[in-house]
């Protein structure tokens, strides 16, 4: 499975189609995970969805038809917990207030907490401590966005993720249209207001000096120009939300989707006094309802969740019949290379085999290299060594939602995390294709992309993820196909896709040959594929024997 943004190579999805059609790449990929900027989105490079129409800047129906002609199935994101403030539903609320048919589409904070807290002077309910003690908020304070209704009333909405409030500039004529004021005074007050807003002050905090008598009307004018960016939590108790869910799944299926990655699903079910992340049984009941809808359109669900190995959430997803992400593999391979041992990799492989855990695995991806997930597989000291190693090689640490000393991800290209060593990248890819599961391939990993510190600097605060999201020109991407490390990866991927020894129903066995080696053997339909990896010298040998007993593939 290829993984990229629609503009990652060449600038449009049509350019990526050309990349996949190139003779050197044709036949490598069975599917394509297109990240959500392919839709009409505004923030977080696609994860703040306005609606699920194709983004005309990046994609067209013809691009999807071309992928279908090539037999490439698609994987898309469906963000279940929230939608953009620019979504049609939220814009309708901003326009019509209490008269909006979507007034209950998003979670009104005060309605949710009515009877479970006390109203504050600021106009929102402060929940009683006993009702939020088990809740996890991703940012300081309560997850609220105060929203101005058409009648001027302020209404708090639940806002788990990003929010931004901006005020439009005013000039003297705006003030003169809104109030009885002289031009020169209006000019001075407009300048005062605009300067204060640039400094980050709210309209109510602006000091107007001897012209305070205009403050009420001016504040009202400024507030009427308030604009929002952000992601607003959906009210899953609203029938209209469930209509939206079904309509979206139907649309994604019409685009050619086979797999739907469920983003932020674990935040959606909420109840006073209960956990607001992976609430049990609410989350599982919610997922079951989504699955019932998805089954109508032949869609396979892939719930996305980062959790510690020791919490066993991946096992629970398996028990419920879902595919899950193998977020452990990227860190475990680096650990195996750094400590020259197969110990933990074999433990994880045996886990998957014994518990029939079906996964999509990867090396790098659009996020970072997950480290929080490894707790329970690796000791804290080993995880810290892993962090230090990748940071020393130019990566950036992402702490858990701003909390220091709570490791989460390291942002780096996988190639740079391996010390930009071709032998290590090839061995990592060889191990990935022999691991249980469906291999997902980040485009920059395939092309041996290096850390992009310039992109991080350009993105500014919070732009650490851009280190591994470099947009390449189409000619640049195609030119990289001539690299030896890229050619060999493509050969490995073609082998994995075409050789019948692999598959969810195939038999995988492990042969013990010392801790510094990893020997894996796949067998299916009388075909056998073997990997013999040396974790100290970073070499490997791969063979493929067909049903006649002939050696048809050999790589080293």
For each residue, the residues with C-beta under 8 A, 3 or more apart:
1: 29 30 31 32 33 75 360 438 439 440 441
2: 20 28 29 31 32 33 441 443
3: 32 33 35 362 365 366 440 441 442 443
4: 8 9 16 32 33 34 35 442 443
5: 8 34 35 37 38 45 46 366 469 471
6: 12 13 16 34 35 37 38 55 58 59
7: 10 11 12 13 37 57 58 471
8: 4 5 16 443 444 469 471 472
9: 4 15 16 19 443 471 472 473 474 477
10: 7 14 15 16 18 19 472 473 474 477
11: 7 15 58 471 473 474
12: 6 7 15 16 57 58 59 63
13: 6 7 16 17 34 38 58 59 60 63 64
14: 10 17 18 59 60 62 63 66
15: 9 10 11 12 18 19 474
16: 4 6 8 9 10 12 13 19 20 32
17: 13 14 20 21 63 66 67
18: 10 14 15 21 22 474
19: 9 10 15 16 22 25 474 477 478
20: 2 16 17 25 26 28 29 32 67 70 72
21: 17 18 25 26 66 70
22: 18 19 25 26 478 481
23: 26
24: 481 487 490
25: 19 20 21 22 28 29 481 490
26: 20 21 22 23 70
27: 494 497 498
28: 2 20 25 490 493 494 497
29: 1 2 20 25 32 72 441 493 497
30: 1 71 72 73 497
31: 1 2 72 73 74 75 258 259 438
32: 1 2 3 4 16 20 29 67 72 73 74 75
33: 1 2 3 4 74 75 76 259 261 440
34: 4 5 6 13 38 59 74 75 76
35: 3 4 5 6 38 45 46 77 366
36: 39 41 46 47 49 76 77 79 263
37: 5 6 7 41 45 46 55 58
38: 5 6 13 34 35 46 54 55 58 59 76
39: 36 46 49 50 51 52 53 54 55
40: 49 50 51 52 53 54 55
41: 36 37 44 45 46 47 48 49 50 55 84
42: 48 50 84 86 229
43: 47 48 84 162 229 230 231
44: 41 47 48 161 162 231
45: 5 35 37 41 366 469
46: 5 35 36 37 38 39 41 49 77
47: 36 41 43 44 77 79 231 263
48: 41 42 43 44 82 83 84 161 162 229 230 231
49: 36 39 40 41 46 52 79 83 84 87
50: 39 40 41 42 83 84 86 87 88
51: 39 40 87 88
52: 39 40 49 248 251 252
53: 39 40
54: 38 39 40 58 59 60 61 64 255
55: 6 37 38 39 40 41 58 59
56: 59 60
57: 7 12
58: 6 7 11 12 13 37 38 54 55
59: 6 12 13 14 34 38 54 55 56 63 64
60: 13 14 54 56 63 64
61: 54 64 65
62: 14 65 66
63: 12 13 14 17 59 60 66 67
64: 13 54 59 60 61 67 68 74 255 256
65: 61 62 68 69
66: 14 17 21 62 63 69 70
67: 17 20 32 63 64 70 72 74 256
68: 64 65 71 72 256
69: 65 66
70: 20 21 26 66 67
71: 30 68
72: 20 29 30 31 32 67 68
73: 30 31 32 256 257 258 259
74: 31 32 33 34 64 67 255 256 257 258 259
75: 1 31 32 33 34 257 258 259 260 261 302
76: 33 34 36 38 252 255 257 259 260 261
77: 35 36 46 47 260 261 263
78: 248 249 252 260 261 262 263
79: 36 47 49 82 83 231 263 264
80: 234 245 262 263 264 265 268 290
81: 160 161 231 233 234 263 264 265 267 268
82: 48 79 160 161 231 232 233 234 264 267
83: 48 49 50 79 87 89 90 106 231 232 234
84: 41 42 43 48 49 50 87 90 229 230 231 232
85: 90 91 145 228 229 230 231 232
86: 42 50 90 91 229
87: 49 50 51 83 84 90 91 232
88: 50 51 91 92
89: 83 92 93 102 105 106 240 244
90: 83 84 85 86 87 93 94 102 105 106 232
91: 85 86 87 88 94 95
92: 88 89 95 96 100 101 102
93: 89 90 96 97 100 102 103 105 106 147 149
94: 90 91 97 147 148 149 150
95: 91 92 100 150
96: 92 93 99 100 150
97: 93 94 100 103 149 150 151 153
98: 103 149
99: 96 103
100: 92 93 95 96 97 103
101: 92 240
102: 89 90 92 93 105 106 240
103: 93 97 98 99 100 108
104: 108 111 235 237 238 240
105: 89 90 93 102 234 235 238 240 241 244
106: 83 89 90 93 102 157 158 232 233 234 235
107: 111 112 157 158 232 233 234 235 270
108: 103 104 111 112 155 156 157 158 235
109: 112 113 124 125 142 144 156 157 158
110: 113 114 119 124 125 155 156
111: 104 107 108 114
112: 107 108 109 158 270 272
113: 109 110 116 117 125 127 131 272
114: 110 111 125
115:
116: 113 125 127 128 131 272 273
117: 113 125 126 127 128 131
118: 125 126 128
119: 110 123 124 125 126
120: 123 124 125 126
121:
122: 146
123: 119 120 146 154 156
124: 109 110 119 120 142 144 146 156
125: 109 110 113 114 116 117 118 119 120 156
126: 117 118 119 120 142
127: 113 116 117 131 132 142 272
128: 116 117 118 131 132
129: 132 133
130: 133 273
131: 113 116 117 127 128 272 273
132: 127 128 129 135
133: 129 130
134: 273 274 275
135: 132 275 276 277
136: 275 276 277
137: 140 141 142 143 160
138: 143 160 161 401
139: 143 401 402
140: 137 402
141: 137 144
142: 109 124 126 127 137
143: 137 138 139 158 159 160 233
144: 109 124 141 156 157 158 159
145: 85 156 157 159 163 165 228 230 232
146: 122 123 124 154 155 156
147: 93 94 154 155 156 157 228
148: 94 152 153 154 155 223 224 226
149: 93 94 97 98 152 153 154 155
150: 94 95 96 97
151: 97
152: 148 149 220 223
153: 97 148 149
154: 123 146 147 148 149
155: 108 110 146 147 148 149
156: 108 109 110 123 124 125 144 145 146 147
157: 106 107 108 109 144 145 147 232 233
158: 106 107 108 109 112 143 144 232 233 270
159: 143 144 145 163 230 231 232 233
160: 81 82 137 138 143 231 233 264 267 276
161: 44 48 81 82 138 230 231 264
162: 43 44 48 229 230 231
163: 145 159 228 229 230 231
164: 228 229 230
165: 145 226 227 228
166: 226 227 228 229
167: 197 203 222 223 225 226 227
168: 225 227
169: 190 194 197
170: 174 175 190 193 194 221 222 225
171: 174 175 187 190
172: 175 176 183 186 187 190
173: 176 177 186
174: 170 171 177 178 190 221
175: 170 171 172 178 179 181 186 189 190 214 218 221
176: 172 173 179 181 183 186
177: 173 174
178: 174 175 217 218 220 221
179: 175 176 214 217 218 221
180:
181: 175 176 185 186 189 214
182: 185 186
183: 172 176 186 187
184: 187 188
185: 181 182 188 189 211 214
186: 172 173 175 176 181 182 183 189 190
187: 171 172 183 184 190 191
188: 184 185 191 192 211
189: 175 181 185 186 192 193 208 211 214 218
190: 169 170 171 172 174 175 186 187 193 194
191: 187 188 194 195
192: 188 189 195 196 206 208
193: 170 189 190 196 197 203 206 218 222
194: 169 170 190 191 197 198
195: 191 192 198 199
196: 192 193 199 201 205 206 207
197: 167 169 193 194 200 201 203 206 222
198: 194 195
199: 195 196
200: 197
201: 196 197 205 206
202: 205 206
203: 167 193 197 206 218 219 222 223
204: 219
205: 196 201 202
206: 192 193 196 197 201 202 203 215 219
207: 196
208: 189 192 211 212 214 215 218
209: 212
210:
211: 185 188 189 208 214 215
212: 208 209 215
213:
214: 175 179 181 185 189 208 211 217 218
215: 206 208 211 212 218 219
216: 219 220
217: 178 179 214 220 221
218: 175 178 179 189 193 203 208 214 215 221 222
219: 203 204 206 215 216 222 223
220: 152 178 216 217 223 224
221: 170 174 175 178 179 217 218 224 225
222: 167 170 193 197 203 218 219 225 226
223: 148 152 167 203 219 220 226
224: 148 220 221
225: 167 168 170 221 222
226: 148 165 166 167 222 223
227: 165 166 167 168
228: 85 145 147 163 164 165 166
229: 42 43 48 84 85 86 162 163 164 166
230: 43 48 84 85 145 159 161 162 163 164
231: 43 44 47 48 79 81 82 83 84 85 159 160 161 162 163
232: 82 83 84 85 87 90 106 107 145 157 158 159
233: 81 82 106 107 143 157 158 159 160 267 268 270
234: 80 81 82 83 105 106 107 238 241 244 268
235: 104 105 106 107 108 238 241
236: 241 242 268 269 286
237: 104 241
238: 104 105 234 235 241 242
239: 242 243
240: 89 101 102 104 105 243 244
241: 105 234 235 236 237 238 244 245
242: 236 238 239 245 246 289 293
243: 239 240 246 247
244: 89 105 234 240 241 247 248
245: 80 241 242 248 249 290 293
246: 242 243 249 250 293 296
247: 243 244 250 251
248: 52 78 244 245 251 252
249: 78 245 246 252 253 260 293 294 296 297 299
250: 246 247 253 254 297
251: 52 247 248 254 255
252: 52 76 78 248 249 255 257 260 297 299
253: 249 250 256 257 297 298 299
254: 250 251
255: 54 64 74 76 251 252
256: 64 67 68 73 74 253
257: 73 74 75 76 252 253 260 299
258: 31 73 74 75 298 299 300
259: 31 33 73 74 75 76 299 300 301 302 323 360
260: 75 76 77 78 249 252 257 294 299 300 301 302
261: 33 75 76 77 78 302 304
262: 78 80 265 287 290 301 302 303 304
263: 36 47 77 78 79 80 81 304
264: 79 80 81 82 160 161 267 268 304
265: 80 81 262 268 283 286 287 290 303 304 305
266: 277 278 283 303 305
267: 81 82 160 233 264 270 276 277
268: 80 81 233 234 236 264 265 283 286
269: 236 279 282 283 285 286
270: 107 112 158 233 267 274 276 279 282
271: 274 279 282
272: 112 113 116 127 131
273: 116 130 131 134
274: 134 270 271 279 282
275: 134 135 136 278 279 280
276: 135 136 160 267 270 279
277: 135 136 266 267
278: 266 275 283 305 307 313
279: 269 270 271 274 275 276 282 283
280: 275 283 284
281: 284 285
282: 269 270 271 274 279 285 286
283: 265 266 268 269 278 279 280 286 287
284: 280 281 287 288 316 320
285: 269 281 282 288 289
286: 236 265 268 269 282 283 289 290
287: 262 265 283 284 290 291 301 303 320 322
288: 284 285 291 292 320
289: 242 285 286 292 293
290: 80 245 262 265 286 287 293 294 301
291: 287 288 294 295 301 322
292: 288 289 295 296
293: 242 245 246 249 289 290 296 297
294: 249 260 290 291 297 299 300 301
295: 291 292 298 299
296: 246 249 292 293
297: 249 250 252 253 293 294
298: 253 258 295
299: 249 252 253 257 258 259 260 294 295
300: 258 259 260 294 323
301: 259 260 262 287 290 291 294 322 323
302: 75 259 260 261 262 322 323 324 325 360
303: 262 265 266 287 317 322 323 324
304: 261 262 263 264 265 325
305: 265 266 278 313 317 325
306: 327 370 372 373 408
307: 278 311 313 314 372 373
308: 311 372 373 374 375 376
309: 312 314 328 373 374 375 376 377
310: 375 376
311: 307 308 376
312: 309 315 316
313: 278 305 307 316 317
314: 307 309 317 318 324 357 359
315: 312 318 319 355 357
316: 284 312 313 319 320
317: 303 305 313 314 320 322 323 324
318: 314 315 321 322 324 355 356 357 358
319: 315 316
320: 284 287 288 316 317
321: 318
322: 287 291 301 302 303 317 318
323: 259 300 301 302 303 317 358 359 360
324: 302 303 314 317 318 357 358 359 360
325: 302 304 305 359 360 361 362
326: 329 352 359 360 361 362 435 437
327: 306 330 370 373
328: 309 331 332 348 370 373 374 377
329: 326 332 333 348 361 362 363 432 435
330: 327 333 334 362 363 364 369 370 414
331: 328 334 335 369 370 371 373 374 378 383 386
332: 328 329 335 336 344 345 348 374 377 378
333: 329 330 336 337 345 363 428 431 432
334: 330 331 337 338 369 386 389 390 417 418
335: 331 332 338 339 344 374 378 382 386
336: 332 333 339 340 341 342 344 345 518 535
337: 333 334 340 418 424 427 428 535 538
338: 334 335 385 386 389
339: 335 336 382
340: 336 337 515 516 535 536
341: 336 344 515 516 535
342: 336 345 346 515 516 517 518 535
343: 346 347 515
344: 332 335 336 341 347 348 377 378
345: 332 333 336 342 348 349 431 518
346: 342 343 349 350 510 518
347: 343 344 350 351 377
348: 328 329 332 344 345 351 352 377
349: 345 346 352 353 435 436 508 510 520
350: 346 347 353 354 510
351: 347 348 354 355 357
352: 326 348 349 355 356 357 359 436 437
353: 349 350 356 436 508
354: 350 351
355: 315 318 351 352
356: 318 352 353
357: 314 315 318 324 351 352 436
358: 318 323 324 436 437 504
359: 314 323 324 325 326 352 436 437 438
360: 1 259 302 323 324 325 326 437 438 440
361: 325 326 329 432 435 436 437 438 439 440
362: 3 325 326 329 330 365 432 439 440 441 442
363: 329 330 333 414 428 429 432 441 442 445
364: 330 369 413 414 417 442 444 445 468
365: 3 362 440 442
366: 3 5 35 45 442 465 468 469
367: 370 409 411 465
368: 398 408 409 410 411 412 464 465 468
369: 330 331 334 364 390 395 409 410 411 412 414 417
370: 306 327 328 330 331 367 373 374 408 409
371: 331 374 383 386 387 407 408 409 410
372: 306 307 308 375 400 406 407 408 409
373: 306 307 308 309 327 328 331 370
374: 308 309 328 331 332 335 370 371 377 378 383 386
375: 308 309 310 372 378 380 383
376: 308 309 310 311
377: 309 328 332 344 347 348 374
378: 331 332 335 344 374 375 382 383 386
379: 382 383
380: 375 383 384
381: 384 385
382: 335 339 378 379 385 386
383: 331 371 374 375 378 379 380 386 387 407
384: 380 381 387 388 407
385: 338 381 382 388 389
386: 331 334 335 338 371 374 378 382 383 389 390 410
387: 371 383 384 390 391 397 407 410
388: 384 385 391 392
389: 334 338 385 386 392 393 417
390: 334 369 386 387 393 395 410 412 417
391: 387 388 394 395 396 397 410
392: 388 389
393: 389 390 412 416 417 418 419 420 451
394: 391 412 416 451 453 467
395: 369 390 391 410 411 412 416 417 451 467
396: 391 410 411 412 456 464 467
397: 387 391 407 409 410 411
398: 368 408 409 410 411 464 465
399: 402 403 404 405 406 407 408
400: 372 403 406 407 408
401: 138 139 408
402: 139 140 399
403: 399 400 406
404: 399
405: 399
406: 372 399 400 403
407: 371 372 383 384 387 397 399 400
408: 306 368 370 371 372 398 399 400 401
409: 367 368 369 370 371 372 397 398
410: 368 369 371 386 387 390 391 395 396 397 398 417
411: 367 368 369 395 396 397 398 464 465 467 468
412: 368 369 390 393 394 395 396 416 417 451 467 468
413: 364 416 417 444 445 449 450 451 452 467 468
414: 330 363 364 369 417 418 425 428 442 444 445 468
415: 418 420 425 444 445 448 449 450
416: 393 394 395 412 413 419 420 450 451
417: 334 364 369 389 390 393 395 410 412 413 414
418: 334 337 393 414 415 421 424 425 428
419: 393 416 424
420: 393 415 416 448 450
421: 418 424 425 538
422: 425 426 448 484 485
423: 426 427 538 539
424: 337 418 419 421 427 428 538
425: 414 415 418 421 422 428 429 445 448 485 489
426: 422 423 429 430 485 488 489 492 540
427: 337 423 424 430 431 533 535 538 539 540
428: 333 337 363 414 418 424 425 431 432
429: 363 425 426 432 433 445 489 492 493
430: 426 427 433 434 492 531 533 540 542 555
431: 333 345 427 428 434 435 518 531 533 540
432: 329 333 361 362 363 428 429 435 439
433: 429 430 439 492 493 495 496 502
434: 430 431 520 522 529 531
435: 326 329 349 361 431 432 439
436: 349 352 353 357 358 359 361 508
437: 326 352 358 359 360 361
438: 1 31 359 360 361
439: 1 361 362 432 433 435 493 496
440: 1 3 33 360 361 362 365
441: 1 2 3 29 362 363 445 446 493
442: 3 4 362 363 364 365 366 414 445 446 468
443: 2 3 4 8 9 446 447 449 472 477
444: 8 364 413 414 415 447 449 468 469 470
445: 363 364 413 414 415 425 429 441 442 448 449
446: 441 442 443 486 489 490
447: 443 444 472 477 480 481 483 486
448: 415 420 422 425 445 480 483 485 486
449: 413 415 443 444 445 452 468 470
450: 413 415 416 420
451: 393 394 395 412 413 416 467 468
452: 413 449 455 456 466 467 468 469 470
453: 394 456 457 467
454: 457 458
455: 452 458 459 463 466 467 469 470
456: 396 452 453 459 463 464 466 467
457: 453 454 460 463
458: 454 455 463 466
459: 455 456 462 463 466
460: 457 463
461:
462: 459
463: 455 456 457 458 459 460 466
464: 368 396 398 411 456 467
465: 366 367 368 398 411 468 469
466: 452 455 456 458 459 463 469 470
467: 394 395 396 411 412 413 451 452 453 455 456 464
468: 364 366 368 411 412 413 414 442 444 449 451 452 465
469: 5 8 45 366 444 452 455 465 466
470: 444 449 452 455 466
471: 5 7 8 9 11
472: 8 9 10 443 447 476 477 480
473: 9 10 11 476 477
474: 9 10 11 15 18 19 477 478
475: 478 479
476: 472 473 479 480
477: 9 10 19 443 447 472 473 474 480 481
478: 19 22 474 475 481
479: 475 476 482
480: 447 448 472 476 477 483 486
481: 22 24 25 447 477 478 486 487 490
482: 479 486 487
483: 447 448 480 486 487
484: 422 487 488
485: 422 425 426 448 488 489
486: 446 447 448 480 481 482 483 489 490
487: 24 481 482 483 484 490 491
488: 426 484 485 491 492 555
489: 425 426 429 446 485 486 492 493
490: 24 25 28 446 481 486 487 493 494
491: 487 488 494 495 555
492: 426 429 430 433 488 489 495 496 542 555
493: 28 29 429 433 439 441 489 490 496 497
494: 27 28 490 491 497 498
495: 433 491 492 498 499 529 542 544 553 555
496: 433 439 492 493 499 502
497: 27 28 29 30 493 494
498: 27 494 495
499: 495 496 502 527 529 544 553
500: 503 524 525 527
501: 506 522 523 524 525 527 528 529 544
502: 433 496 499 506 522 524 529
503: 500 506 524
504: 358
505: 524
506: 501 502 503 522 523 524
507: 522 523 524
508: 349 353 436 520 521 522
509: 520 521 523
510: 346 349 350 519 520 521
511: 519 520 521
512: 519
513: 517 519 532
514: 517
515: 340 341 342 343 535
516: 340 341 342 534 535 536
517: 342 513 514 532 533 534 535
518: 336 342 345 346 431 531 532 533 535
519: 510 511 512 513 530 531 532 533
520: 349 434 508 509 510 511 530 531 533
521: 508 509 510 511 528 529 530 531
522: 434 501 502 506 507 508 528 529 530
523: 501 506 507 509 526 527 528 529
524: 500 501 502 503 505 506 507 527
525: 500 501 547
526: 523 546 547
527: 499 500 501 523 524 544 545 546 547
528: 501 521 522 523 543 544 545
529: 434 495 499 501 502 521 522 523 542 543 544 545 553
530: 519 520 521 522 541 542 543
531: 430 431 434 518 519 520 521 540 541 542
532: 513 517 518 519 540 541 542
533: 427 430 431 517 518 519 520 539 540
534: 516 517 537 538 539 540
535: 336 337 340 341 342 427 515 516 517 518 538
536: 340 516
537: 534
538: 337 421 423 424 427 534 535
539: 423 427 533 534 556
540: 426 427 430 431 531 532 533 534 555 556
541: 530 531 532 554 555 556
542: 430 492 495 529 530 531 532 553 554 555 556
543: 528 529 530 551 553 554
544: 495 499 501 527 528 529 551 552 553 554
545: 527 528 529 549 550 551 552
546: 526 527 549 550 552
547: 525 526 527
548:
549: 545 546
550: 545 546
551: 543 544 545 554
552: 544 545 546
553: 495 499 529 542 543 544
554: 541 542 543 544 551
555: 430 488 491 492 495 540 541 542
556: 539 540 541 542
